Amino acid sequence: MTDQGDGSTKPHIVVVNRWRESYARYAEYVDHATHHVTYVSTEVGLPSVPETAADVVLVDRTDDLDSVRAAARLLAARFGPPRGIVALKEDDLLVAAALREEWDCPGPRTAFLEPFRDKYLMATAVAEAGLDVPDFALAPDRRTIVEFGREHGWPLVVKPTRGSCSEGVVRLDGPEDVPRLEFTGEPLLVQRFQAGRIYHVDGVFTGTDLLHWTASRYVNTCLGFRTGSFLGSVEEDDPTVLAAIGAYAVRCLRALAGQATVFHLEVFVDTVAGRPHVSFLEVGARVGGAEIAFVWREVHDYDLMHTAFRLQLDRPLPAGAPKQDREFGGYLLIPAPAARPCRITEVTPMSGRTPGPYAEALLDVGEVLPLADAYYEHVGGRFRFRGRGSGEVETALAATATAFRVAAEPVTVADPVAA
């Protein structure tokens, strides 16, 4: 072991973090006594940084490569060159990959992650593998979109090629909607609108096959959540639907990944000739957002974040597997009750209700919902459900969505608790 620059031989690991809550249990994933574990974090994310951290450097945005690079260099001067760099949030994956390449650390590189971050590259790879993908094309200008709609039909969906959490996604019902598009940011993708149920598939891919996985049906949509609808998710218990999704997921991931990864895949499921038909929406080489990490830990007794953490350090997968005699899980997100940052003025706890959630994450009256980048974390209310089947979970979810109330008033960004 080489000297780390501070007179010790402890290996130095840098963790990039923006979560306030413990989506990842960093202190359980690596021994902070035998390693220098340092953190590059936003101020909002500080509560999830372990007290045993060797050091913390704050940045405004963890997806800003220049600022995270500067922070990593500062930490390297104190604790030696990093031997591992970890970033588990979707928008931070490429930042960590770039730093791994600079410091020659193990873990996913940019070339592996690019097809999981660029929606055009991922859709192209899946289509070339012979899988069903709604018609798509790059959209450099309005004329291209109008011509695409003329050829493939309306409505269309236009989205940033590297967006997340449905940010910047727009539905166009006809040519008259095209002028409202802006072309000043991320390159855009245009795609034929696909009706049908949307599922998310989450788990661990070995490089050749699915190791652990679940498939969950969205209740409402991620795009609808952006415009004020609640977002729910219910794990599927229908074996016919699961078989179709599982077969599609294996082929999709083989087209994109030649190595082990955690994954979050979204697909459309329709019924064709009486059987489920699966087509592609998008996929990420990371743990799914919202409450997925919590549901997997609490309902299935398996920590996807731990697996992702170890894979980013090129270490063996953690021991254990999800419980065999399993329950089914789900979650519910209620949108922010006012533009963030906002101060909560009313909230109705749902815990203890039957049917209802087994866990909830709410702010108290007087607390401020911050203007933070972890979009699905800082919302009006977060709830988790468990049950013996999909129907039981969905009943509790619907009852909670109907009964829950939350209200807030705006606060100024200058307010010190609004940061």
SEVONU-732546 format. One record per residue (C-alpha): residue number from 1; z, y, x negated. Coordinates in pm, 1 decimal, always signed. Layout:
residues N
(NUM, (Z, Y, X)),
...
***
This chain:
residues 419
(1, (+0.0, +0.0, +0.0)),
(2, (-95.6, +336.5, -145.9)),
(3, (+130.9, +638.1, -161.7)),
(4, (+90.8, +844.1, +156.7)),
(5, (+140.2, +1184.2, -2.3)),
(6, (+504.9, +1229.3, +97.0)),
(7, (+647.4, +988.3, -158.4)),
(8, (+656.7, +695.1, +87.9)),
(9, (+429.3, +397.9, +148.3)),
(10, (+440.8, +407.9, +526.7)),
(11, (+94.0, +395.7, +681.5)),
(12, (+1.9, +711.3, +869.5)),
(13, (-138.0, +687.9, +1224.1)),
(14, (-259.8, +994.0, +1417.3)),
(15, (-246.9, +984.0, +1798.1)),
(16, (-440.7, +1236.0, +2008.4)),
(17, (-265.5, +1293.2, +2341.9)),
(18, (-297.5, +1517.8, +2648.7)),
(19, (-92.2, +1324.7, +2910.9)),
(20, (+241.4, +1459.1, +3029.5)),
(21, (+346.3, +1127.4, +3184.5)),
(22, (+364.5, +795.4, +3002.7)),
(23, (+18.8, +663.4, +3085.3)),
(24, (+48.6, +513.5, +2736.7)),
(25, (+384.1, +395.4, +2597.4)),
(26, (+314.0, +490.2, +2239.7)),
(27, (+659.7, +406.3, +2104.8)),
(28, (+617.2, +45.5, +2222.2)),
(29, (+273.0, +2.9, +2066.8)),
(30, (+352.4, +79.4, +1704.3)),
(31, (+680.8, +86.6, +1513.3)),
(32, (+756.7, +452.6, +1450.9)),
(33, (+1016.2, +356.1, +1187.7)),
(34, (+774.7, +163.1, +966.4)),
(35, (+481.7, +398.6, +1022.4)),
(36, (+435.2, +772.3, +1006.7)),
(37, (+307.4, +822.1, +1362.2)),
(38, (+197.4, +1181.1, +1413.9)),
(39, (+55.0, +1344.6, +1724.0)),
(40, (-211.0, +1601.6, +1801.0)),
(41, (-121.1, +1712.7, +2153.4)),
(42, (-162.5, +1984.4, +2408.8)),
(43, (+152.4, +2167.3, +2508.6)),
(44, (+137.6, +2007.5, +2854.6)),
(45, (+127.6, +1664.6, +2688.7)),
(46, (+444.0, +1711.8, +2480.7)),
(47, (+678.8, +1525.0, +2721.6)),
(48, (+498.3, +1195.0, +2653.1)),
(49, (+522.3, +1228.6, +2274.0)),
(50, (+804.0, +999.8, +2150.4)),
(51, (+1109.8, +1163.1, +1997.3)),
(52, (+1053.4, +938.2, +1695.1)),
(53, (+718.1, +1100.4, +1616.0)),
(54, (+692.9, +1199.0, +1251.1)),
(55, (+533.7, +1531.4, +1346.9)),
(56, (+334.9, +1704.7, +1622.6)),
(57, (+61.0, +1966.3, +1594.7)),
(58, (-39.6, +2149.4, +1912.7)),
(59, (-397.2, +2230.3, +2009.9)),
(60, (-537.2, +2400.6, +2316.5)),
(61, (-787.6, +2120.2, +2385.5)),
(62, (-787.0, +1765.9, +2252.8)),
(63, (-1164.6, +1735.7, +2308.8)),
(64, (-1232.1, +2022.5, +2066.9)),
(65, (-1333.9, +1843.8, +1747.6)),
(66, (-1283.1, +2142.7, +1519.1)),
(67, (-923.9, +2208.4, +1627.6)),
(68, (-826.4, +1839.3, +1628.7)),
(69, (-988.5, +1795.1, +1286.0)),
(70, (-786.1, +2088.1, +1151.5)),
(71, (-468.0, +1942.4, +1297.8)),
(72, (-540.9, +1598.3, +1147.8)),
(73, (-600.1, +1752.7, +806.2)),
(74, (-270.2, +1936.3, +827.5)),
(75, (-91.9, +1610.8, +914.3)),
(76, (-277.2, +1426.2, +636.5)),
(77, (-152.0, +1683.0, +385.5)),
(78, (+203.3, +1605.7, +495.9)),
(79, (+189.4, +1227.8, +542.4)),
(80, (-118.2, +1108.1, +355.7)),
(81, (-463.0, +1008.4, +476.2)),
(82, (-451.9, +847.8, +819.8)),
(83, (-496.4, +470.4, +831.2)),
(84, (-562.3, +481.0, +1202.9)),
(85, (-665.0, +737.0, +1465.1)),
(86, (-605.9, +673.6, +1836.0)),
(87, (-724.6, +869.0, +2140.9)),
(88, (-708.7, +692.9, +2477.5)),
(89, (-830.7, +962.8, +2717.1)),
(90, (-1202.0, +943.7, +2801.9)),
(91, (-1291.4, +1296.8, +2692.4)),
(92, (-1120.8, +1248.4, +2354.8)),
(93, (-1293.8, +923.1, +2252.4)),
(94, (-1577.0, +1080.5, +2054.0)),
(95, (-1341.1, +1321.6, +1876.8)),
(96, (-1136.5, +1026.5, +1750.5)),
(97, (-1452.3, +836.3, +1653.8)),
(98, (-1576.6, +1127.8, +1444.6)),
(99, (-1242.9, +1150.3, +1265.8)),
(100, (-1236.4, +774.7, +1199.9)),
(101, (-1570.8, +809.7, +1028.8)),
(102, (-1448.8, +1102.8, +818.3)),
(103, (-1131.6, +921.1, +711.0)),
(104, (-1289.5, +572.1, +701.7)),
(105, (-1039.8, +435.5, +952.9)),
(106, (-1090.0, +116.8, +1156.0)),
(107, (-1178.5, +129.4, +1523.6)),
(108, (-1470.1, +228.3, +1748.6)),
(109, (-1735.4, +447.1, +1587.9)),
(110, (-1959.9, +708.1, +1746.8)),
(111, (-2259.0, +471.7, +1766.2)),
(112, (-2059.1, +226.3, +1976.7)),
(113, (-1910.9, +489.0, +2207.7)),
(114, (-2218.7, +706.7, +2268.2)),
(115, (-2371.5, +475.4, +2533.0)),
(116, (-2036.4, +475.7, +2713.8)),
(117, (-2018.5, +855.2, +2718.2)),
(118, (-2382.0, +954.2, +2773.3)),
(119, (-2483.0, +859.0, +3128.1)),
(120, (-2853.9, +856.8, +3045.4)),
(121, (-2804.8, +617.5, +2753.3)),
(122, (-2579.7, +387.1, +2954.8)),
(123, (-2811.0, +374.2, +3257.0)),
(124, (-3109.0, +308.9, +3029.3)),
(125, (-2933.8, +19.1, +2854.3)),
(126, (-2825.2, -139.1, +3182.2)),
(127, (-3172.2, -100.7, +3336.0)),
(128, (-3337.1, -252.7, +3027.7)),
(129, (-3106.9, -553.5, +3069.7)),
(130, (-3274.2, -616.7, +3405.4)),
(131, (-2983.0, -502.8, +3621.4)),
(132, (-3015.4, -292.2, +3932.5)),
(133, (-2968.9, +80.0, +3861.2)),
(134, (-3056.7, +358.9, +4108.2)),
(135, (-3365.1, +550.1, +3988.1)),
(136, (-3271.0, +814.1, +3729.7)),
(137, (-3414.8, +1060.8, +3479.5)),
(138, (-3309.5, +1345.4, +3255.5)),
(139, (-3321.9, +1678.2, +3440.4)),
(140, (-3405.9, +1962.6, +3201.3)),
(141, (-3516.2, +2202.2, +3476.8)),
(142, (-3550.0, +2254.1, +3852.1)),
(143, (-3916.4, +2151.4, +3864.1)),
(144, (-3831.9, +1810.1, +3720.5)),
(145, (-3574.3, +1756.7, +3994.5)),
(146, (-3810.5, +1860.2, +4273.9)),
(147, (-4077.3, +1623.8, +4138.8)),
(148, (-3821.3, +1345.1, +4107.0)),
(149, (-3716.4, +1396.5, +4470.3)),
(150, (-4079.1, +1394.1, +4583.4)),
(151, (-4132.4, +1060.0, +4409.5)),
(152, (-3802.9, +883.1, +4483.3)),
(153, (-3683.4, +1054.1, +4801.5)),
(154, (-3383.4, +1262.8, +4896.6)),
(155, (-3086.8, +1301.6, +4876.2)),
(156, (-3030.2, +1314.6, +4502.6)),
(157, (-2726.8, +1340.5, +4277.7)),
(158, (-2729.7, +1562.4, +3967.6)),
(159, (-2455.4, +1525.1, +3708.7)),
(160, (-2375.8, +1621.2, +3347.6)),
(161, (-2471.5, +1341.6, +3110.9)),
(162, (-2124.2, +1351.2, +2952.0)),
(163, (-1905.2, +1465.9, +3239.4)),
(164, (-1585.7, +1301.3, +3363.8)),
(165, (-1379.3, +1303.4, +3684.2)),
(166, (-1693.8, +1403.9, +3880.3)),
(167, (-1685.9, +1751.4, +3725.1)),
(168, (-2019.2, +1924.1, +3774.7)),
(169, (-2159.5, +1654.4, +4005.5)),
(170, (-2378.3, +1795.6, +4285.8)),
(171, (-2546.7, +1627.4, +4581.8)),
(172, (-2885.1, +1770.9, +4677.8)),
(173, (-3009.3, +1693.5, +5029.3)),
(174, (-3352.9, +1849.2, +4982.5)),
(175, (-3564.9, +2085.6, +4769.1)),
(176, (-3391.1, +2382.6, +4930.5)),
(177, (-3067.9, +2287.3, +4744.9)),
(178, (-3222.7, +2284.8, +4398.8)),
(179, (-3207.9, +2663.7, +4329.6)),
(180, (-2827.2, +2657.4, +4326.9)),
(181, (-2821.7, +2437.3, +4015.6)),
(182, (-2734.8, +2590.9, +3679.7)),
(183, (-2871.9, +2466.6, +3347.5)),
(184, (-2641.2, +2646.5, +3106.4)),
(185, (-2408.1, +2365.6, +2997.4)),
(186, (-2421.2, +1991.0, +2935.4)),
(187, (-2764.9, +1825.8, +2976.2)),
(188, (-2812.7, +1697.5, +3330.2)),
(189, (-2912.5, +1364.0, +3482.1)),
(190, (-3080.4, +1332.3, +3821.3)),
(191, (-3042.4, +1013.6, +4021.3)),
(192, (-3141.7, +881.6, +4360.4)),
(193, (-2842.1, +895.8, +4593.6)),
(194, (-2703.6, +547.5, +4653.2)),
(195, (-2522.0, +469.0, +4976.0)),
(196, (-2271.9, +185.6, +5004.1)),
(197, (-1921.2, +102.3, +4898.5)),
(198, (-1813.5, +210.0, +4550.7)),
(199, (-1593.5, -17.7, +4341.3)),
(200, (-1424.4, +27.2, +4008.6)),
(201, (-1383.4, -273.9, +3781.1)),
(202, (-1114.8, -263.7, +3513.2)),
(203, (-1005.7, -496.0, +3237.9)),
(204, (-1071.9, -637.1, +2892.8)),
(205, (-1411.2, -750.0, +2760.7)),
(206, (-1410.5, -980.9, +2457.1)),
(207, (-1758.8, -884.7, +2340.1)),
(208, (-1914.4, -1173.6, +2531.9)),
(209, (-1706.3, -1232.2, +2846.4)),
(210, (-1445.1, -1082.8, +3076.2)),
(211, (-1093.6, -1172.3, +2963.1)),
(212, (-879.1, -999.9, +3228.8)),
(213, (-1018.5, -793.2, +3516.2)),
(214, (-977.0, -661.8, +3869.2)),
(215, (-1220.9, -501.9, +4111.7)),
(216, (-1106.2, -228.6, +4348.6)),
(217, (-1279.3, -53.3, +4636.7)),
(218, (-1254.2, +323.8, +4651.1)),
(219, (-1127.6, +477.2, +4973.9)),
(220, (-1329.7, +802.0, +4986.0)),
(221, (-1496.9, +907.6, +4659.9)),
(222, (-1421.1, +1079.0, +4331.9)),
(223, (-1671.8, +1350.5, +4422.6)),
(224, (-1502.0, +1400.0, +4759.4)),
(225, (-1169.5, +1443.5, +4580.4)),
(226, (-1319.1, +1742.6, +4400.4)),
(227, (-1384.4, +1906.8, +4737.9)),
(228, (-1051.2, +1833.7, +4906.1)),
(229, (-1050.9, +1472.4, +5030.0)),
(230, (-783.8, +1226.5, +4922.4)),
(231, (-889.3, +949.1, +4684.8)),
(232, (-766.1, +595.5, +4729.3)),
(233, (-825.9, +258.5, +4568.3)),
(234, (-756.4, -95.0, +4695.0)),
(235, (-795.0, -409.9, +4487.9)),
(236, (-1042.5, -653.5, +4641.1)),
(237, (-934.4, -1000.3, +4756.4)),
(238, (-1267.1, -1130.2, +4893.5)),
(239, (-1379.8, -1409.4, +4654.7)),
(240, (-1748.9, -1368.3, +4743.1)),
(241, (-1745.9, -997.5, +4659.0)),
(242, (-1543.9, -1062.6, +4342.9)),
(243, (-1787.3, -1329.0, +4224.0)),
(244, (-2084.3, -1094.1, +4263.2)),
(245, (-1907.1, -806.7, +4088.2)),
(246, (-1780.5, -1027.5, +3805.5)),
(247, (-2126.5, -1169.1, +3732.9)),
(248, (-2276.4, -819.7, +3728.5)),
(249, (-1996.6, -681.1, +3508.3)),
(250, (-2048.4, -946.6, +3240.3)),
(251, (-2422.1, -875.1, +3213.9)),
(252, (-2364.5, -499.3, +3217.9)),
(253, (-2104.9, -504.6, +2940.2)),
(254, (-2312.3, -743.5, +2728.6)),
(255, (-2593.5, -487.7, +2747.6)),
(256, (-2368.9, -216.9, +2607.7)),
(257, (-2092.1, -371.7, +2398.9)),
(258, (-2115.8, -620.6, +2116.3)),
(259, (-1743.6, -597.8, +2048.8)),
(260, (-1416.4, -619.1, +2235.1)),
(261, (-1319.9, -323.0, +2449.5)),
(262, (-1119.0, -224.4, +2750.8)),
(263, (-1350.2, -97.9, +3021.9)),
(264, (-1375.5, +97.2, +3346.0)),
(265, (-1696.2, +13.5, +3531.5)),
(266, (-1807.4, +169.7, +3860.7)),
(267, (-2062.3, -3.7, +4081.4)),
(268, (-2215.4, +16.7, +4427.8)),
(269, (-2181.6, -288.5, +4651.9)),
(270, (-2411.7, -333.1, +4950.7)),
(271, (-2488.9, -632.9, +5171.0)),
(272, (-2841.5, -772.0, +5131.7)),
(273, (-2948.2, -1084.5, +5321.7)),
(274, (-2586.5, -1148.2, +5409.1)),
(275, (-2458.8, -1143.7, +5050.2)),
(276, (-2306.5, -876.2, +4824.4)),
(277, (-2558.8, -686.9, +4612.4)),
(278, (-2427.4, -491.6, +4313.0)),
(279, (-2589.7, -192.4, +4142.2)),
(280, (-2479.9, +37.6, +3861.9)),
(281, (-2296.8, +368.4, +3879.2)),
(282, (-2138.2, +422.8, +3535.5)),
(283, (-1907.3, +265.9, +3277.9)),
(284, (-1653.0, +373.9, +3017.1)),
(285, (-1506.8, +201.4, +2709.4)),
(286, (-1152.6, +299.2, +2800.6)),
(287, (-875.4, +236.9, +3049.5)),
(288, (-955.4, +371.8, +3394.6)),
(289, (-795.4, +697.6, +3499.9)),
(290, (-574.0, +789.2, +3795.5)),
(291, (-299.5, +526.7, +3848.9)),
(292, (-485.4, +226.7, +3705.8)),
(293, (-272.2, +190.4, +3392.1)),
(294, (+48.0, +206.0, +3598.3)),
(295, (-72.4, -44.0, +3859.7)),
(296, (-172.6, -292.4, +3590.8)),
(297, (+166.3, -264.5, +3418.3)),
(298, (+378.8, -267.7, +3731.7)),
(299, (+188.3, -504.1, +3962.7)),
(300, (+9.3, -732.2, +3715.0)),
(301, (+253.6, -714.1, +3422.5)),
(302, (-21.4, -632.2, +3172.8)),
(303, (-57.1, -309.8, +2971.8)),
(304, (-423.7, -212.3, +2938.1)),
(305, (-324.9, +92.9, +2733.0)),
(306, (-153.2, -131.8, +2477.0)),
(307, (-475.3, -332.4, +2445.6)),
(308, (-681.6, -14.5, +2404.5)),
(309, (-437.0, +117.6, +2144.0)),
(310, (-459.6, -200.3, +1934.6)),
(311, (-838.8, -218.1, +1959.8)),
(312, (-864.8, +137.2, +1826.9)),
(313, (-666.4, +23.0, +1522.0)),
(314, (-879.6, -293.7, +1490.1)),
(315, (-573.7, -509.3, +1548.3)),
(316, (-554.9, -836.3, +1749.1)),
(317, (-511.1, -811.8, +2124.5)),
(318, (-147.8, -812.1, +2239.0)),
(319, (-7.9, -1144.0, +2356.4)),
(320, (+24.0, -1216.0, +2726.6)),
(321, (-193.0, -1212.3, +3035.1)),
(322, (-168.2, -1077.2, +3389.0)),
(323, (+56.2, -1271.5, +3624.8)),
(324, (-122.4, -1568.1, +3781.0)),
(325, (+60.9, -1558.8, +4117.0)),
(326, (-59.0, -1207.2, +4163.5)),
(327, (-16.9, -935.6, +4417.2)),
(328, (-285.0, -680.4, +4489.3)),
(329, (-244.6, -316.6, +4394.9)),
(330, (-379.8, +21.3, +4492.2)),
(331, (-325.7, +392.7, +4455.5)),
(332, (-363.9, +720.9, +4640.3)),
(333, (-424.0, +1069.9, +4500.3)),
(334, (-376.1, +1383.0, +4710.7)),
(335, (-565.7, +1690.1, +4584.0)),
(336, (-387.1, +1994.8, +4447.6)),
(337, (-272.4, +2205.1, +4747.5)),
(338, (-395.5, +2530.0, +4587.5)),
(339, (-592.4, +2640.0, +4284.5)),
(340, (-403.7, +2540.2, +3971.1)),
(341, (-169.4, +2662.3, +3837.1)),
(342, (+33.6, +2671.5, +4157.1)),
(343, (+401.2, +2650.4, +4251.6)),
(344, (+501.5, +2381.0, +4499.5)),
(345, (+655.9, +2527.4, +4816.6)),
(346, (+671.9, +2212.1, +5031.3)),
(347, (+657.2, +1838.8, +4960.9)),
(348, (+731.3, +1526.8, +5168.1)),
(349, (+851.1, +1222.1, +4968.3)),
(350, (+703.2, +893.1, +5088.1)),
(351, (+922.6, +644.4, +4900.1)),
(352, (+1119.3, +409.1, +5121.4)),
(353, (+873.5, +420.0, +5411.2)),
(354, (+733.9, +102.5, +5565.4)),
(355, (+444.4, +73.2, +5518.2)),
(356, (+442.5, +296.7, +5214.5)),
(357, (+419.3, +316.7, +4835.9)),
(358, (+635.5, +131.8, +4588.0)),
(359, (+615.1, +434.1, +4353.5)),
(360, (+524.3, +799.4, +4374.0)),
(361, (+485.9, +1092.8, +4135.0)),
(362, (+559.0, +1428.8, +4297.1)),
(363, (+665.3, +1772.2, +4183.4)),
(364, (+977.2, +1922.9, +4334.9)),
(365, (+973.8, +2247.3, +4530.9)),
(366, (+964.6, +2530.0, +4276.0)),
(367, (+785.8, +2331.0, +4005.7)),
(368, (+444.2, +2438.1, +3883.0)),
(369, (+135.2, +2221.3, +3890.6)),
(370, (-28.9, +2319.1, +3559.7)),
(371, (-385.6, +2407.7, +3477.8)),
(372, (-429.0, +2104.9, +3251.1)),
(373, (-719.5, +1886.2, +3138.0)),
(374, (-579.0, +1551.3, +3259.1)),
(375, (-741.0, +1609.6, +3598.3)),
(376, (-615.7, +1307.6, +3796.5)),
(377, (-262.2, +1346.0, +3662.2)),
(378, (-194.8, +1700.8, +3782.8)),
(379, (-259.3, +1669.4, +4155.9)),
(380, (-74.6, +1724.5, +4484.1)),
(381, (+70.7, +1374.4, +4492.8)),
(382, (+23.3, +1033.9, +4329.9)),
(383, (+122.1, +706.8, +4499.8)),
(384, (+103.3, +338.1, +4406.8)),
(385, (+94.7, +36.2, +4638.8)),
(386, (+131.2, -341.3, +4618.3)),
(387, (+84.2, -617.6, +4872.5)),
(388, (-19.9, -975.9, +4941.0)),
(389, (-378.0, -877.7, +5018.1)),
(390, (-624.2, -590.4, +5036.4)),
(391, (-550.7, -525.2, +5402.8)),
(392, (-178.4, -482.7, +5346.2)),
(393, (-238.8, -239.8, +5060.4)),
(394, (-491.6, -35.0, +5257.7)),
(395, (-260.5, -10.5, +5559.8)),
(396, (+16.2, +137.7, +5343.7)),
(397, (-230.8, +370.3, +5173.6)),
(398, (-366.6, +502.3, +5503.9)),
(399, (-18.4, +555.1, +5648.2)),
(400, (+85.4, +751.8, +5339.1)),
(401, (-228.8, +965.6, +5341.1)),
(402, (-164.2, +1053.8, +5706.9)),
(403, (+205.3, +1136.6, +5673.2)),
(404, (+220.6, +1314.5, +5336.9)),
(405, (+245.6, +1692.5, +5323.6)),
(406, (+236.2, +1925.8, +5024.5)),
(407, (+189.0, +2302.3, +4997.7)),
(408, (+184.3, +2552.6, +4713.7)),
(409, (+137.1, +2916.6, +4622.6)),
(410, (-71.9, +3049.4, +4332.9)),
(411, (+91.3, +3160.6, +4010.5)),
(412, (-63.0, +3355.7, +3725.4)),
(413, (-160.7, +3183.9, +3402.3)),
(414, (+63.5, +3438.2, +3226.3)),
(415, (+364.4, +3269.9, +3390.4)),
(416, (+525.7, +3073.4, +3100.2)),
(417, (+575.5, +2762.5, +3318.5)),
(418, (+211.4, +2762.9, +3428.8)),
(419, (+70.7, +2662.0, +3091.2)),
***
